[in-house]
Amino acid sequence: MTGDAELFVGSRASYEDPDYYSHTYRRRLDDVVYYAKLAKRARRVLEYGIGNGRIAIAMAHAGAEVVGIDHSRPMLADLGRRLALEPAEVQKRVRGVYGDMRKKRLGRRFPLVIAPFNVVLHLYTRRDVERFLACVRAHLAPGGQLVMDLSMPMPEDLSRDPLVPLHAPRFRHPTAGVVRYREHFDYDRARQILFITAEMTPVAGTRKDMLAVPLAHRQFFPEELRALLHYNGFRVTAMYGDFARGPLDNQSDVMVVHAKVRR
C-alpha cells in the first residue's frame, strides 16, 4: 500500500496462496453471518478486500448484489473459480474488481460499504486512511453506512521479543503437507505497525524448505479510530466488541465499527 518495500510485501504475501488462506480461515464464520444479514437488508454492497469471496459469496446467497475491490490477483482469480461452482443466480450477483482501495472509484453508490477482517489494517499512514475514507464517502449512497471489523491491539503481541518465536501445533498445509509452525512478532512503535512472520517447515523437509509469510498490520486503538473517522467526515453509530453486538471492553479482541457520513 506504500512505497516501503517491507510494507508492500507485508500487505500482499498472505494473499498469494488462496488455498492456504481458505484452509486457515475456514472456521471463521461469525463475520460471514454478520455481514450476510446486513447485506440481505441493504441489497447492494461494496466490499473492500473481497479476496476469494469468503464473505461475498455468502452475501450473494442472501440475495445481495456485491461488487468487491481487491489488490490481490491470485485471490481474485480464485474468486472466479469459486463462483463457477455456484448457481447462476449467485454468480451474476458478484463482481470482483482489481484495484487499490485508496484510489479506485467505481462511479456508483451503495447503501452498504464493508471493509471486513482487518482490511483497514493495511492502511499504514494517516494519508492512506484519508484517501480510503474519501473513496468510501464517494461510494456511499445517502444514508448509507460503512461497516468494518479489525483486530484490537493486544499488548502481549506488541511487547513480544522478535527473536523469540511463538510456537503453535503442527498442522496440515494444503500444499506442503504437515508443517511445524511458529510466528515472530516485531512491533514498530513509531509507526504503530505490527510485523508478523509466519514460518512453516515441512516435517519431512529440511530448513531450506521453510515457508515464510510476512504480514504487516497497522494497529488502530479505539479512540484513535473514532477520531480518524470524525475528522474525515464520519460519525460512529455503533462500536461492538464481537459479532454478537456485545460491548467493546477489556475482553474484546475485535472492533466491529458502524459509521455514517456526518451531515
N, C-alpha and C positions, 0 to 999 in steps of 0.2 A: 504493500500500500504506500510505501515511500521509497526514496532513493537509497536508503540504508540497506545494504546487502543482507545483513543479519535479519532485518525485519521483512525484507522481501521474501526470503526463504521461509521465515517463520510464519508467514501468512499463507503459504502455499503448500508446503511439504505434506501436511496432514491430509490433504485432499487429492494427492496424486494417485492414491490406491483406493478406488471406490469399494472394492471387495472388503478390504481391511476396515474401512470406515463403517460400512454396513454391518460387518460382523461385530465390531466394537460396541456399536450403539443400538444393536437390535432389540435390547430390552428397555431402552429409553422410550417409554410410551406416554407418560403423563403429559408431556408437552404436546405430543401429537393429538391427543384427545382434546386438550385445552384449545389449541388453535383450530381444530376441526369444528368445534362448537361455535367459535367466533366467526369462522368463515361461512358456516351454514346460515347465519343471520345476515352477514354482510353481502354475500352472493358474489362479490368481486374483490379479489385480493391481489396486492402486490407483495411478493415475498423477496426480501433481500437475503441472499445466501440460500437459494433454492437447492443447491447441491444436486444429489441424485434423487430428490423427490421424497425423502423420508416423511416430511410433513405435507408437502404439496399434493401428493397423490391421495393422502387421506382427506385433505380439504376438498379435492375434486370429487371423491366418493361422497362427500357430504353435500354435493350439488353446487359448489362454488367454482367460478372461473378464476384460474390462478395464472398470473404472469410472474415469473421469477427471474431475478438478476443474479448472476454469479460470475466470478473471475477464474473459476477452475474448469478448463476444457475437459479434463478427464471425468469430472463429476457430471457435467452437462451431457457428455456422451453416454454415460451410464444412465442418466435420466431418460434419454431416448430409448435405450434398450429396455428399461423397466416399463416405460409407458407402452411399448409394443406388446407387452404381456397383459395389458389392461383392456377392459371393454372399450369399444369405440367411443361411447359417450364420455368416458373418463379421459381418454386420450385427447379429445378435442377441447377439453376444459383446461389443459395445462400447456403452458408455453415457457420454455427456458430461453433466456437472452444472455449472451456473453457481454460482460461489461463491468466497469468499476463503479461501486456503489456511491462513490463521491462525485461522479460525473454523469452517469448515464441518465438521460432524460427520454421518456417514452412518449411524451405528448398526450398522456392520458391521466385521468384522475380516478382514484379508488376510494371507496368508503372505509377500507381497512388496509393498512400497510403494516407488515410484520417484519421483524428482524430477530428471528429465533436463535436459540442455542449459541450464544456468545459471538454472534456475527459482529456486533459493535466492538468487541474486544480487539478487533483488527484495525480499529481507528486509533492510531498511536499518538497523534498530536491534536492540540486544540483545533488547528486548521482542518485536519481530517474530519473531526466531529462537526465543525461548522459547515463544511461542504456537504457532508452526508445529510445533515438536518435540513439544509436548503433544498436538496433533492427530494427529501420526504415531503416538505411543505409543497413543492411543485406537483407532487403526485397525489396529495390528499384532496378528496372531494370535500366540499363544505360540510362541516360537522363530522368529518371522518376522524378516525383515531389511529395512532401509532401504538403498536404493542410489541414489546421486545422482552427477552429474558437474557440475563447474564449472570455469571458466577459472582458471588460475593468474594471480596479479597479475604483470604484466610491467613491469619498471622503465622500459623505454623508452616505454611508453604513459603511465605515471603521471607522467613528467617532461616530457612534450611541452608546448610553448608553446601555449596555447589559441588564440592569434591566428594561428598558422601552421598552415594546413591540411595534411593528409596526402592527397596525390593518388593516385588509382588509375585503371586503364584504363577507358575508356568501356565501357558495356555496354548491352544492350537491355532496358529496363524492360518488364515485361509489359503495362503500360497506357500509359506515357508515351513509348515508343519509345526511340531511342538517347539516352543521357544522359551528360553529364560528371559524374564522381563524385569527391567529396572528403569527408574527415572531420575534425572538430575534436575534440580530447581536452582535457578540463578536469577535473583531479583535485582533489577536496576532501579535503585531508589529514586534517582534523579528524574528518570523518565517514567516511573511507575509502570514498568514493563516487566512481566514475569516470563523468563525464558525457560521452557521445559523441553528436555531432550529425552525421548523415549528410546531405549535401547533394547533390541530383541535379538537374542543369539540362538540360532537353531541348536537344539540339543545334540543333534548328530553332526553338527558342523564344527568349524574352527572359529577363532576370533575374527578372522577376516570376513566371515560370513555374516557378521553382525549387521543388523539393520538399525540405522539411527534416524529418527524422525524428529526434527526440531519444530517447536511451536512457540510463537510469541504472542502473549496476551496482555494488552493494556489493562491495568487494574483501576476500575472506577469505584469510588466509595459512594454510598447512597446520597449523601448531601451534596457531594460534588456533581453527581449525575443530575440531581434536581436543579442545581444552579446552571449547568450546561444547557439543559432543556429550557429553562426560564429565559436565559439570555439569548437563546436562538428562536424565541417566539412561541414556545410551547408552555402549556400548563399541565402538570402531572395530575391526572384524575384518580389514579389508584397506584399503589405500590405494594405488592404482596411478597410474602416470603416463601411461597410454594405455589404449585399449580392447583391447589385446593382453595386458593384465595385466603390462606392463613396470614397472620400478621408478619410483617418484616421485623425480626427481632434478633437477639444474640444467637439464636439457634439456627438461623436461616443460612443456607449455603447458596441460595439463588435469589435474584431480584426479578420479579415479574412486573414490568412497568407499563402502565397505560397513560397515554398523553394525547392532548388535542392542541391544535393551533390556538394560541391565545388571541382573542379578539382585541 
